[in-house]
Amino acid sequence: VPLSTPVVVGVGQAVDPVGDPGYRALSPVDLGAEAARAALADSGADADAALAALGTLVVTRTFADSIPTSMAPLGRSDNPPRSVAQRIGADPSRAIYDATGGQTPQALVRELCQDIAAGREEVALIVSGEAISTERHARTLDEKPSFAEHAEGAMEDRGLGLSGMVTRHHVEHGLIDTTSQYALFEHARRARLGLTREELARQMGEVFAPFTHVAAQNPLAADREEHAPEELTTVADGNRMIADPYPRRLVARDQVNLGAAVLLMSYGKALELGVDPSRLVFLHGTSSLRELPSFERPDLGANPAAVAAVEHALEIAGTGIDDVRWWDLYSCYPIAVLAVCDGLGLSPQDPRGLTVTGGLPYFGGPGNGYSLHAIAEVVQRVRADGTKGLVGANGGLLSKYAVGVYSTEPRAWRDDDSARLQGELDAGPRVELAGRADGWARIETYTVLHPRTGPKPVVVGRLEADGRRFVALPERSDPGIVALLDGEADPLGQRVYVHGKGQGNRVATTPAPFAKQPPAFRETYEFIRVERRGRVLEITLDRPDSRNALHPPAHEELEGVLDAYLADPELWAAIITGAGDGFCAGNDLAYT
């Protein structure tokens, strides 16, 4: 093969479980550096020479740096790639802090392999590290570890990379977490396939139960208990419902302390630095594609970009599905695996298995870094048996998908044609979204979130008049809509009435709740207390002492109360105060 051919020469992983006798409270950059040292050792290269030749070091973005409203309670490095470099004794010319997305580890392998093949780079290192478990554990400690540090040196910060994934329609209707949105996709797929809720639960349990078997054999896994399918899907103590149809055991587990690293070199540099040829793993095929914005997709329960990415990587590799021995399909939720299986015609119960780690709910979901662990595991397996392995990495809301096909069989690098495929995907049909919808409609998909404060349904529907899609919350004054969405009957396909309001769309079982009513006080409110004292109206923001910012549902109640106050000639003054010792923390930024 050409000396410029990119190869994986070393992989490493690190773990620091809370409660383990050897627990060290390592920071994300500590874990990343430990994994990097393991990757250097795994390569067998002259470590000093490899570090001296290291030209590019990339760190995947931490969870704390991936969400605008997220806090880093223990502090953070202001330059993660340089912090890792200092720990391992490197001084790369390029230090990159990548954007958000679970696809980024595999996308970075592709990008850096392209650089190596083009002669722009010879040695590159990709590192991930998360210490979310320690961050949460520290809440219980009087003396907390500090992750805050400063590192000198230039850094390319690629930013959040969330453009187009969170829109006004998401925010207005409380879709600010990934679980609720994947739940919408899951029920949309159920609708297309004509499955009952019981059949979907059985299918989700059957696809993930084998993942628990793999996790049980993995010493790095967060949950090493093997589960039967029904144990994963049955709501019980320790497995509460998060968002219908997902109990806790079907959801990615982010409370982990994990690090991973992958060391890449040119074939010529690897030989020069003393890497044994038996350690070399070649990229036979890669791809990286992006899905349409979520609510513009014709089928919310499908992931055609992911399917196309897998098919294209296999095409570049000159191989087929049956020739791949080791698979790791990104598994944050069942739909992420099932949608790919649907498109490929791959059985979710394929005896080869669909994970090499145990998957995100059981091995653990270390932020954006999970697939770096999958790559490390695949590399070790193909080295051992000389077969092929495939890693499929998903990012966002089934938004981005990167694929790599790995093998020890020497092969020259082949660029993929993802740009052409992306153009074809972008030119496909799209669904128009109604920002303010009015009229009769049918429920396309739905979910019911189950926070501690009680069930919160969300609906996605299609207007009967023109087929436009909308997102909506239930109209609070219509008890029938909540019963429909959180009852025994299947809401899919049910007829509802939608009405656009100031804070988004609302659905009810009839148009009656939306008929224009004169302003009036309600008997009860969920987020405020209202008391009349003569000509004075006292309005108390009944929010908790902490995390008490006002969100859209509270604003909606306030709007109704103030309209009623202004319409009542017997009221001369209104006083707004907060419950307890605080007023409120302002507008809830999570919704803006």
NUROTOR-652967 format. One record per residue (C-alpha): x, y, z; residue in three letters. Coordinates in steps of 0.02 Angstrom, whole numbers, plus 32768, in hexadecimal, padded with zeros to 4 digits. Example, Ala and Ser with C-alpha at 12.3 -4.5 7.8 and 13.67 -1.06 7.14 Angstrom:
<rs>
(r (8267, 7F1F, 8186), ALA)
(r (82AC, 7FCB, 8165), SER)
</rs>
This chain:
<rs>
(r (8000, 8000, 8000), VAL)
(r (803A, 80B5, 7FEB), PRO)
(r (809F, 80F9, 807C), LEU)
(r (801D, 8185, 8090), SER)
(r (7F92, 8107, 80B6), THR)
(r (7F42, 8132, 815E), PRO)
(r (7F3F, 80A9, 81E2), VAL)
(r (7F02, 8095, 8294), VAL)
(r (7F9C, 8065, 82FA), VAL)
(r (7F5E, 8070, 83AD), GLY)
(r (7EC0, 8079, 8416), VAL)
(r (7EA5, 8095, 84CF), GLY)
(r (7E1A, 80A4, 854E), GLN)
(r (7E11, 80E1, 8602), ALA)
(r (7D8F, 80D1, 868A), VAL)
(r (7D7C, 8119, 873A), ASP)
(r (7CDA, 80D7, 8788), PRO)
(r (7C96, 812F, 8821), VAL)
(r (7C96, 80B3, 88B1), GLY)
(r (7D23, 804A, 8869), ASP)
(r (7DB0, 802A, 88E7), PRO)
(r (7E28, 8081, 8870), GLY)
(r (7DB8, 8117, 884C), TYR)
(r (7E21, 81B4, 882D), ARG)
(r (7DA2, 823B, 87FE), ALA)
(r (7DFA, 8257, 8758), LEU)
(r (7DC6, 82EC, 86ED), SER)
(r (7D92, 82DA, 8636), PRO)
(r (7E40, 830D, 85FB), VAL)
(r (7E8F, 8295, 867A), ASP)
(r (7E29, 8206, 8632), LEU)
(r (7E50, 823A, 8580), GLY)
(r (7F0A, 8244, 85A5), ALA)
(r (7F08, 8199, 85F8), GLU)
(r (7EB4, 814F, 855F), ALA)
(r (7F32, 81A8, 84EE), ALA)
(r (7FC4, 815B, 854C), ARG)
(r (7F70, 80B1, 853A), ALA)
(r (7F5E, 80CC, 847E), ALA)
(r (8016, 80FA, 846F), LEU)
(r (8046, 805D, 84CE), ALA)
(r (7FCE, 7FF4, 8467), ASP)
(r (8022, 802C, 83C6), SER)
(r (80CC, 7FEB, 83FA), GLY)
(r (811B, 8084, 83AA), ALA)
(r (81AD, 80E2, 83F5), ASP)
(r (8145, 8150, 8469), ALA)
(r (81BC, 81E5, 846C), ASP)
(r (81CD, 81E4, 83AF), ALA)
(r (8111, 81D2, 8397), ALA)
(r (80ED, 8264, 840A), LEU)
(r (8170, 82CE, 83B3), ALA)
(r (811F, 82A7, 830C), ALA)
(r (806D, 82C7, 8348), LEU)
(r (8029, 8350, 82D9), GLY)
(r (7F6F, 8354, 8304), THR)
(r (7F17, 8331, 83A9), LEU)
(r (7E59, 8339, 83AD), VAL)
(r (7DEB, 832C, 8447), VAL)
(r (7D31, 8307, 8436), THR)
(r (7CC2, 8388, 8488), ARG)
(r (7C8C, 8362, 853A), THR)
(r (7BD6, 8358, 856A), PHE)
(r (7BE9, 83F4, 85D7), ALA)
(r (7C26, 8457, 8540), ASP)
(r (7BA2, 8413, 84C9), SER)
(r (7B04, 845F, 8512), ILE)
(r (7AF4, 851D, 851D), PRO)
(r (7A9E, 8516, 85C7), THR)
(r (7B0C, 848D, 8610), SER)
(r (7B7D, 84B4, 86A2), MET)
(r (7C25, 8469, 86CD), ALA)
(r (7C0E, 845D, 878A), PRO)
(r (7CC3, 842B, 87A9), LEU)
(r (7D0E, 84A1, 872A), GLY)
(r (7D61, 8473, 8685), ARG)
(r (7DFD, 8487, 861E), SER)
(r (7DFB, 8522, 85B1), ASP)
(r (7E61, 84C3, 852E), ASN)
(r (7E3E, 8407, 8536), PRO)
(r (7EB2, 83CE, 84A8), PRO)
(r (7F45, 842F, 84F0), ARG)
(r (7F1E, 83EC, 859E), SER)
(r (7F27, 833A, 855B), VAL)
(r (7FC5, 8363, 84F9), ALA)
(r (801C, 83A5, 8594), GLN)
(r (7FF2, 8307, 85F5), ARG)
(r (803B, 8293, 8571), ILE)
(r (80D1, 82FF, 8545), GLY)
(r (809A, 8336, 8498), ALA)
(r (8099, 83DD, 843E), ASP)
(r (8031, 83C5, 83A0), PRO)
(r (802B, 844E, 831D), SER)
(r (7F6D, 843D, 8316), ARG)
(r (7EFF, 842E, 83B0), ALA)
(r (7E46, 841B, 8389), ILE)
(r (7DAE, 841B, 83FB), TYR)
(r (7D27, 83CE, 838F), ASP)
(r (7C6F, 83FA, 837E), ALA)
(r (7BDE, 83A0, 83D2), THR)
(r (7B9D, 82FA, 8391), GLY)
(r (7BA8, 8240, 83B0), GLY)
(r (7BE2, 822B, 82FC), GLN)
(r (7C80, 8292, 831B), THR)
(r (7CFA, 8205, 834C), PRO)
(r (7CDD, 81A6, 82AA), GLN)
(r (7CD0, 8247, 8245), ALA)
(r (7D78, 827C, 828D), LEU)
(r (7DC8, 81D7, 825D), VAL)
(r (7D8B, 81F5, 81AB), ARG)
(r (7DC7, 82AB, 81AA), GLU)
(r (7E74, 8285, 81EF), LEU)
(r (7E8A, 81EF, 817D), CYS)
(r (7E65, 8263, 80EB), GLN)
(r (7EEB, 82DA, 812C), ASP)
(r (7F6A, 824D, 813B), ILE)
(r (7F42, 8206, 8090), ALA)
(r (7F57, 82B3, 8043), ALA)
(r (8000, 82CB, 8096), GLY)
(r (7FC5, 8356, 8109), ARG)
(r (7FE4, 82F0, 81A7), GLU)
(r (8048, 8258, 81E0), GLU)
(r (8014, 823B, 8295), VAL)
(r (7F6D, 826A, 82E5), ALA)
(r (7F18, 8241, 8389), LEU)
(r (7E5E, 8245, 83B3), ILE)
(r (7E2F, 824A, 846C), VAL)
(r (7D8D, 824C, 84CF), SER)
(r (7D6D, 825D, 8588), GLY)
(r (7CD3, 8270, 85F6), GLU)
(r (7CC0, 8274, 86B3), ALA)
(r (7C04, 828F, 86C2), ILE)
(r (7BF7, 820C, 874B), SER)
(r (7C77, 8268, 87B6), THR)
(r (7C20, 830F, 8796), GLU)
(r (7B7D, 82C8, 87DA), ARG)
(r (7BD1, 826A, 8867), HIS)
(r (7C27, 830B, 889F), ALA)
(r (7B7E, 8358, 88C9), ARG)
(r (7B7F, 82ED, 8965), THR)
(r (7C30, 831F, 899A), LEU)
(r (7C65, 83AD, 8A0C), ASP)
(r (7D11, 83B3, 89BA), GLU)
(r (7CFE, 83AC, 88FE), LYS)
(r (7D87, 8388, 887F), PRO)
(r (7DB0, 8413, 8805), SER)
(r (7DBA, 83F7, 8749), PHE)
(r (7DE2, 84AD, 8725), ALA)
(r (7E88, 84CD, 86CE), GLU)
(r (7EDC, 853F, 8650), HIS)
(r (7F47, 8500, 85C1), ALA)
(r (7FAF, 856F, 854F), GLU)
(r (7FB3, 855B, 8493), GLY)
(r (7F48, 8575, 83FA), ALA)
(r (7EA7, 8511, 83ED), MET)
(r (7E2A, 8500, 8360), GLU)
(r (7D7F, 84FE, 83B5), ASP)
(r (7CFD, 84C0, 833B), ARG)
(r (7C6B, 84FA, 83A7), GLY)
(r (7BC8, 84A6, 83D6), LEU)
(r (7B95, 846D, 8328), GLY)
(r (7ADD, 846D, 8357), LEU)
(r (7A9F, 84DB, 82CA), SER)
(r (79F6, 84A2, 8288), GLY)
(r (79DD, 841A, 830B), MET)
(r (797F, 8481, 838C), VAL)
(r (78FC, 84F6, 8343), THR)
(r (7874, 8568, 8386), ARG)
(r (77F9, 84D9, 836D), HIS)
(r (785E, 8469, 83E1), HIS)
(r (7872, 84EE, 8466), VAL)
(r (77BD, 8529, 8468), GLU)
(r (7780, 8479, 8487), HIS)
(r (77FF, 8442, 8509), GLY)
(r (7864, 83D2, 8495), LEU)
(r (7909, 8403, 84E2), ILE)
(r (794C, 8356, 850A), ASP)
(r (797D, 82C9, 8498), THR)
(r (7913, 8241, 84EA), THR)
(r (786D, 8293, 84C1), SER)
(r (789D, 82AC, 840B), GLN)
(r (78DE, 81FB, 83F2), TYR)
(r (783C, 81BF, 8442), ALA)
(r (77DD, 821E, 83BA), LEU)
(r (7846, 81C5, 8336), PHE)
(r (7826, 811C, 838A), GLU)
(r (7769, 812E, 8385), HIS)
(r (7771, 8170, 82D2), ALA)
(r (77CB, 80D1, 829F), ARG)
(r (7747, 806C, 82FD), ARG)
(r (76BF, 80C5, 829B), ALA)
(r (7711, 809E, 81F4), ARG)
(r (7726, 7FE6, 821F), LEU)
(r (7679, 7FD5, 826C), GLY)
(r (76BC, 7F96, 8312), LEU)
(r (765A, 7F98, 83B4), THR)
(r (76AD, 7FE4, 844D), ARG)
(r (76C7, 7F35, 8492), GLU)
(r (771A, 7EFC, 83F0), GLU)
(r (778D, 7F93, 83F1), LEU)
(r (77BF, 7F73, 84A5), ALA)
(r (77E8, 7EBE, 847B), ARG)
(r (784F, 7EF4, 83E5), GLN)
(r (78B1, 7F75, 8449), MET)
(r (78D5, 7EF8, 84D1), GLY)
(r (790D, 7E74, 8455), GLU)
(r (7986, 7EE9, 83FC), VAL)
(r (79D7, 7F27, 849D), PHE)
(r (79DB, 7E87, 8506), ALA)
(r (7A72, 7E45, 84A3), PRO)
(r (7AC9, 7EEB, 84C4), PHE)
(r (7ABD, 7EC8, 857F), THR)
(r (7B11, 7E1F, 8562), HIS)
(r (7BA6, 7E77, 8510), VAL)
(r (7BAC, 7EFA, 8599), ALA)
(r (7BAD, 7E72, 861E), ALA)
(r (7C51, 7E31, 85D3), GLN)
(r (7CA1, 7EDE, 85C4), ASN)
(r (7D07, 7F12, 865E), PRO)
(r (7CF4, 7FCA, 862B), LEU)
(r (7C35, 7FC5, 8624), ALA)
(r (7BCD, 802C, 869D), ALA)
(r (7B43, 7FA7, 86AB), ASP)
(r (7B87, 7EF6, 86A7), ARG)
(r (7AE2, 7EA1, 86CE), GLU)
(r (7A94, 7E3B, 8643), GLU)
(r (79DB, 7E5D, 8629), HIS)
(r (794D, 7DFF, 85D5), ALA)
(r (78E8, 7E64, 8556), PRO)
(r (7853, 7E7B, 85CA), GLU)
(r (78C4, 7EBB, 8655), GLU)
(r (78F9, 7F4A, 85E3), LEU)
(r (7849, 7F7E, 85B0), THR)
(r (77DE, 7F5E, 864B), THR)
(r (77C4, 7FF8, 86B5), VAL)
(r (77F3, 7FD1, 8769), ALA)
(r (7859, 8011, 87FB), ASP)
(r (7902, 803B, 87B3), GLY)
(r (78BB, 8043, 8703), ASN)
(r (7844, 80D6, 8705), ARG)
(r (77F8, 811C, 8666), MET)
(r (785E, 81AE, 8622), ILE)
(r (7800, 81D7, 8581), ALA)
(r (7784, 815F, 8534), ASP)
(r (77B8, 80DE, 84F4), PRO)
(r (7860, 80E7, 8550), TYR)
(r (787B, 80A7, 8601), PRO)
(r (7924, 80D2, 864B), ARG)
(r (7979, 8031, 8612), ARG)
(r (795D, 805C, 855B), LEU)
(r (79B1, 8106, 856A), VAL)
(r (7A6A, 8132, 8555), ALA)
(r (7AC5, 8137, 85FD), ARG)
(r (7B2C, 81D6, 860A), ASP)
(r (7B65, 81BF, 86BE), GLN)
(r (7C0E, 8175, 8695), VAL)
(r (7CC7, 81A0, 86A6), ASN)
(r (7D19, 8166, 8605), LEU)
(r (7DA4, 8195, 858E), GLY)
(r (7DDA, 8152, 84E5), ALA)
(r (7E61, 8175, 8464), ALA)
(r (7E8B, 8141, 83B2), VAL)
(r (7F3A, 815E, 836A), LEU)
(r (7F48, 8171, 82AD), LEU)
(r (7FE5, 8174, 8241), MET)
(r (8017, 8165, 818C), SER)
(r (804E, 80B6, 815E), TYR)
(r (80FE, 80F4, 813E), GLY)
(r (810A, 8151, 81E3), LYS)
(r (80C9, 80BA, 8243), ALA)
(r (8152, 804C, 81FB), LEU)
(r (81D4, 80D3, 821C), GLU)
(r (81A0, 80DE, 82D3), LEU)
(r (81AA, 8022, 82EC), GLY)
(r (80F2, 7FF1, 82EB), VAL)
(r (80E1, 7F37, 82CB), ASP)
(r (807E, 7F20, 8228), PRO)
(r (800B, 7EA7, 8285), SER)
(r (7FCA, 7F3B, 82EC), ARG)
(r (7F93, 7F9F, 8255), LEU)
(r (7EDA, 7FB2, 822E), VAL)
(r (7EA3, 7FFF, 8189), PHE)
(r (7E08, 8065, 8161), LEU)
(r (7DBA, 800A, 80CE), HIS)
(r (7D26, 807F, 80C0), GLY)
(r (7CDF, 811C, 8111), THR)
(r (7C4C, 8192, 80FC), SER)
(r (7BFB, 8224, 8155), SER)
(r (7B4A, 8262, 8130), LEU)
(r (7ACC, 82DA, 8179), ARG)
(r (7A10, 82C0, 818A), GLU)
(r (798A, 8343, 8165), LEU)
(r (7951, 83B0, 81F8), PRO)
(r (78E7, 833F, 8264), SER)
(r (7839, 8388, 8247), PHE)
(r (7856, 8398, 818A), GLU)
(r (7874, 82DD, 8173), ARG)
(r (77ED, 8281, 8112), PRO)
(r (77F8, 81EE, 818B), ASP)
(r (7822, 8219, 823F), LEU)
(r (7841, 8161, 8264), GLY)
(r (78C7, 8146, 81DF), ALA)
(r (797E, 8176, 81D0), ASN)
(r (79A8, 816E, 8115), PRO)
(r (7A4A, 81D1, 8129), ALA)
(r (7A8D, 814E, 81A3), ALA)
(r (7A5B, 80C0, 8130), VAL)
(r (7AAC, 8116, 809B), ALA)
(r (7B49, 8136, 8101), ALA)
(r (7B5B, 807D, 812E), VAL)
(r (7B39, 8045, 807C), GLU)
(r (7BB5, 80C1, 8034), HIS)
(r (7C40, 8093, 80AE), ALA)
(r (7C27, 7FDC, 8081), LEU)
(r (7C2A, 8009, 7FC8), GLU)
(r (7CCF, 8067, 7FDC), ILE)
(r (7D11, 7FD1, 803D), ALA)
(r (7CDD, 7F5C, 7FB1), GLY)
(r (7C84, 7EED, 802C), THR)
(r (7BD4, 7EBF, 8061), GLY)
(r (7B6E, 7EB2, 80FF), ILE)
(r (7B8C, 7DF7, 810B), ASP)
(r (7C4A, 7E11, 810A), ASP)
(r (7C4D, 7E7E, 81A6), VAL)
(r (7C6F, 7E19, 8244), ARG)
(r (7C6C, 7EA3, 82C7), TRP)
(r (7BE5, 7F29, 82D0), TRP)
(r (7BCB, 7FBD, 8342), ASP)
(r (7B30, 8021, 8317), LEU)
(r (7B17, 80BB, 8382), TYR)
(r (7A94, 808F, 8404), SER)
(r (7A5F, 8127, 8468), CYS)
(r (79AB, 80EB, 8455), TYR)
(r (795F, 8053, 83FC), PRO)
(r (7928, 80B9, 8364), ILE)
(r (79DE, 80E4, 833D), ALA)
(r (7A01, 802B, 8322), VAL)
(r (7958, 7FF5, 82DD), LEU)
(r (794F, 807D, 8257), ALA)
(r (79F8, 8046, 8211), VAL)
(r (79C6, 7F8F, 8218), CYS)
(r (7922, 7FB7, 81BE), ASP)
(r (797D, 800E, 8130), GLY)
(r (7A06, 7F8C, 811C), LEU)
(r (7997, 7EF3, 812E), GLY)
(r (7A03, 7EC1, 81C2), LEU)
(r (79B0, 7E5B, 824A), SER)
(r (79B6, 7EAF, 82F6), PRO)
(r (79D9, 7E00, 8339), GLN)
(r (7A69, 7DDE, 82C0), ASP)
(r (7AD6, 7D5B, 8316), PRO)
(r (7B73, 7DC3, 82F7), ARG)
(r (7B2F, 7E46, 836E), GLY)
(r (7B1B, 7F01, 8352), LEU)
(r (7B90, 7F42, 83D9), THR)
(r (7C42, 7F1F, 8410), VAL)
(r (7C39, 7F87, 84B0), THR)
(r (7B8D, 7F63, 84F7), GLY)
(r (7B3C, 8001, 84B4), GLY)
(r (7B19, 80AC, 84FD), LEU)
(r (7A94, 8076, 857D), PRO)
(r (7B03, 7FED, 85C8), TYR)
(r (7BB9, 800C, 859D), PHE)
(r (7B96, 80C5, 85B4), GLY)
(r (7B7D, 8160, 854C), GLY)
(r (7C14, 81D0, 856C), PRO)
(r (7BD3, 826B, 8514), GLY)
(r (7C16, 8280, 8464), ASN)
(r (7CA0, 8200, 847F), GLY)
(r (7C42, 815A, 847E), TYR)
(r (7C72, 8124, 83CF), SER)
(r (7D2B, 813B, 83F4), LEU)
(r (7D14, 80A9, 846D), HIS)
(r (7CBA, 8048, 83E4), ALA)
(r (7D4B, 8067, 836D), ILE)
(r (7DC7, 802E, 83F2), ALA)
(r (7D67, 7F8D, 840D), GLU)
(r (7D52, 7F6A, 8352), VAL)
(r (7E0D, 7F87, 8335), VAL)
(r (7E38, 7F08, 83BC), GLN)
(r (7DC0, 7E87, 8373), ARG)
(r (7DF6, 7E93, 82BE), VAL)
(r (7EAC, 7E88, 82F5), ARG)
(r (7E83, 7DE7, 8351), ALA)
(r (7E26, 7D8C, 82C7), ASP)
(r (7E4F, 7DE4, 8224), GLY)
(r (7D99, 7E0A, 81FB), THR)
(r (7D41, 7EAD, 81D4), LYS)
(r (7CE6, 7F22, 824C), GLY)
(r (7C6E, 7FB2, 8232), LEU)
(r (7C4B, 8047, 82A5), VAL)
(r (7BAF, 80B0, 8288), GLY)
(r (7BB0, 8152, 82EC), ALA)
(r (7B13, 81BD, 8300), ASN)
(r (7B0B, 8273, 8334), GLY)
(r (7A80, 82EB, 8364), GLY)
(r (79CD, 82B5, 8347), LEU)
(r (79F3, 822D, 82C9), LEU)
(r (7A44, 82C4, 8275), SER)
(r (7AF3, 828E, 8242), LYS)
(r (7B3F, 81E4, 8220), TYR)
(r (7BF4, 81B2, 8204), ALA)
(r (7C2E, 8103, 81D8), VAL)
(r (7CD5, 80AA, 81D3), GLY)
(r (7D00, 7FFB, 8194), VAL)
(r (7D9D, 7FB4, 81E9), TYR)
(r (7E0E, 7F24, 81B8), SER)
(r (7EC1, 7EE7, 81CE), THR)
(r (7EC8, 7EBF, 8114), GLU)
(r (7F3F, 7F3F, 80C7), PRO)
(r (7EE5, 7FB3, 8050), ARG)
(r (7F06, 805D, 8004), ALA)
(r (7E99, 80ED, 803F), TRP)
(r (7DFF, 8111, 7FD5), ARG)
(r (7DA3, 81B6, 7FE6), ASP)
(r (7CE7, 81A4, 7FF5), ASP)
(r (7C63, 8205, 7F94), ASP)
(r (7BFD, 8244, 8027), SER)
(r (7BEC, 82F3, 7FDC), ALA)
(r (7B8E, 82B0, 7F45), ARG)
(r (7B1D, 8246, 7FB2), LEU)
(r (7AFC, 82D9, 8024), GLN)
(r (7AC0, 833F, 7F91), GLY)
(r (7A46, 82B6, 7F62), GLU)
(r (7A03, 82AC, 8014), LEU)
(r (79F0, 8368, 8022), ASP)
(r (798F, 836D, 7F7E), ALA)
(r (790F, 82EF, 7FBB), GLY)
(r (785B, 8317, 7FEF), PRO)
(r (783A, 837A, 808D), ARG)
(r (77A1, 8394, 80FA), VAL)
(r (7765, 8446, 8119), GLU)
(r (7756, 8475, 81D0), LEU)
(r (76C6, 84E1, 820F), ALA)
(r (7707, 8558, 8293), GLY)
(r (7657, 8589, 82C6), ARG)
(r (75DB, 8501, 8297), ALA)
(r (751E, 8508, 8299), ASP)
(r (749F, 8482, 826D), GLY)
(r (747A, 83CA, 8276), TRP)
(r (7510, 8358, 826F), ALA)
(r (754F, 82A7, 828B), ARG)
(r (75D3, 8273, 8308), ILE)
(r (7670, 823C, 82AA), GLU)
(r (76D6, 8215, 8345), THR)
(r (76DC, 8243, 83FC), TYR)
(r (7732, 8228, 84A1), THR)
(r (7709, 8242, 8558), VAL)
(r (7798, 8280, 85C3), LEU)
(r (7795, 8245, 8678), HIS)
(r (77F7, 82C0, 86E3), PRO)
(r (77DF, 82BE, 879F), ARG)
(r (775C, 8348, 878D), THR)
(r (76E5, 82DD, 8726), GLY)
(r (76C3, 82A5, 8673), PRO)
(r (76E2, 8321, 85E5), LYS)
(r (76A3, 82EC, 853A), PRO)
(r (76E6, 832F, 8494), VAL)
(r (7692, 8314, 83EC), VAL)
(r (76CE, 831B, 8339), VAL)
(r (7640, 831C, 82BC), GLY)
(r (760B, 833F, 8209), ARG)
(r (7584, 83BC, 81DB), LEU)
(r (74F6, 8369, 817C), GLU)
(r (74E2, 8403, 810D), ALA)
(r (7590, 840A, 80C0), ASP)
(r (75FD, 8383, 810E), GLY)
(r (7672, 83FD, 8164), ARG)
(r (76C6, 83BB, 8200), ARG)
(r (76BB, 840F, 82AA), PHE)
(r (76F9, 83F8, 835C), VAL)
(r (7681, 8416, 83EB), ALA)
(r (7662, 8405, 84A4), LEU)
(r (75B9, 83D0, 84ED), PRO)
(r (753B, 8458, 8515), GLU)
(r (7534, 845A, 85D3), ARG)
(r (747B, 8485, 85DA), SER)
(r (744E, 83E5, 857D), ASP)
(r (7460, 834D, 85F0), PRO)
(r (7434, 82DC, 855E), GLY)
(r (74D5, 82FE, 8500), ILE)
(r (7545, 82C9, 8591), VAL)
(r (74DC, 822C, 85A7), ALA)
(r (74EF, 8208, 84ED), LEU)
(r (75AC, 821D, 84EE), LEU)
(r (75D1, 81C7, 8594), ASP)
(r (7545, 8146, 8598), GLY)
(r (7526, 8094, 855F), GLU)
(r (74F4, 80BD, 84AC), ALA)
(r (757A, 80D3, 8427), ASP)
(r (758A, 818C, 83FA), PRO)
(r (75DB, 816C, 8350), LEU)
(r (7568, 81A4, 82C3), GLY)
(r (74E7, 81EE, 8339), GLN)
(r (7489, 828A, 8301), ARG)
(r (74AC, 8328, 8365), VAL)
(r (7492, 83E3, 8353), TYR)
(r (752B, 8454, 8355), VAL)
(r (7531, 850F, 8376), HIS)
(r (75C7, 8583, 836E), GLY)
(r (75E1, 85F0, 8407), LYS)
(r (7663, 866D, 843F), GLY)
(r (76D1, 85E8, 848E), GLN)
(r (76BF, 8565, 8406), GLY)
(r (7639, 84EB, 83CD), ASN)
(r (75B9, 8494, 843A), ARG)
(r (754F, 83FB, 8414), VAL)
(r (74A6, 83C7, 845A), ALA)
(r (7424, 8345, 8432), THR)
(r (73AB, 83CC, 83F1), THR)
(r (73B5, 8484, 83BC), PRO)
(r (734F, 84B9, 8454), ALA)
(r (73E2, 84E3, 84C9), PRO)
(r (7423, 855F, 8448), PHE)
(r (7382, 85C2, 8435), ALA)
(r (73A0, 8677, 8467), LYS)
(r (7374, 8689, 851E), GLN)
(r (736D, 8729, 8584), PRO)
(r (7402, 873A, 85FA), PRO)
(r (73E0, 86E1, 869E), ALA)
(r (743E, 869A, 8731), PHE)
(r (744E, 85DD, 8739), ARG)
(r (742A, 8579, 87D5), GLU)
(r (74D8, 852D, 87DA), THR)
(r (7584, 854E, 878F), TYR)
(r (761C, 84DF, 8780), GLU)
(r (76AA, 855D, 878A), PHE)
(r (7661, 85F3, 87E6), ILE)
(r (75EE, 861C, 8878), ARG)
(r (756A, 86A3, 8869), VAL)
(r (7515, 86F8, 88FD), GLU)
(r (749E, 878A, 88FE), ARG)
(r (74A8, 8805, 898F), ARG)
(r (7425, 888B, 8974), GLY)
(r (745D, 88F1, 88DF), ARG)
(r (750B, 88A4, 88DE), VAL)
(r (753B, 8806, 8881), LEU)
(r (75CE, 87A5, 88C8), GLU)
(r (7627, 8734, 884B), ILE)
(r (76A9, 86BE, 8892), THR)
(r (7722, 8667, 881E), LEU)
(r (7715, 85B9, 8867), ASP)
(r (77BF, 857E, 882B), ARG)
(r (7841, 8517, 888B), PRO)
(r (78CB, 8569, 88F1), ASP)
(r (794C, 8531, 8872), SER)
(r (793E, 851F, 87B5), ARG)
(r (78AA, 8594, 87C2), ASN)
(r (78B5, 85F0, 871B), ALA)
(r (7812, 860F, 86BF), LEU)
(r (77EE, 859E, 862B), HIS)
(r (7768, 85AF, 85A3), PRO)
(r (76DD, 8552, 8603), PRO)
(r (76F5, 85C9, 8697), ALA)
(r (76F4, 8660, 8622), HIS)
(r (7652, 8621, 85D6), GLU)
(r (75FE, 8619, 8681), GLU)
(r (763D, 86C7, 86AC), LEU)
(r (75F9, 870A, 8608), GLU)
(r (754B, 86C8, 8630), GLY)
(r (754F, 870E, 86E1), VAL)
(r (7587, 87BC, 86A9), LEU)
(r (7503, 87BF, 8620), ASP)
(r (747F, 8797, 86A3), ALA)
(r (74C5, 881C, 8718), TYR)
(r (74C0, 88A2, 8691), LEU)
(r (740D, 8874, 8665), ALA)
(r (73CF, 8880, 8719), ASP)
(r (73A0, 8935, 8749), PRO)
(r (7399, 8905, 8801), GLU)
(r (7455, 88E2, 8805), LEU)
(r (74C6, 897B, 8811), TRP)
(r (7572, 8931, 8831), ALA)
(r (75D0, 888F, 8814), ALA)
(r (7668, 8854, 8878), ILE)
(r (76D9, 87CD, 8832), ILE)
(r (774B, 8773, 88AD), THR)
(r (77A9, 86D0, 88BA), GLY)
(r (778A, 863C, 892B), ALA)
(r (7806, 861C, 89B7), GLY)
(r (78A3, 8685, 89C5), ASP)
(r (78BA, 86A4, 890B), GLY)
(r (785C, 86FB, 8880), PHE)
(r (7897, 869E, 87E5), CYS)
(r (7937, 868E, 8781), ALA)
(r (78EB, 86E1, 86E8), GLY)
(r (78BE, 868E, 8645), ASN)
(r (78ED, 85D7, 8635), ASP)
(r (7980, 85D7, 85BC), LEU)
(r (7963, 8521, 8596), ALA)
(r (78CA, 8559, 8533), TYR)
(r (7921, 85E9, 84DA), THR)
</rs>
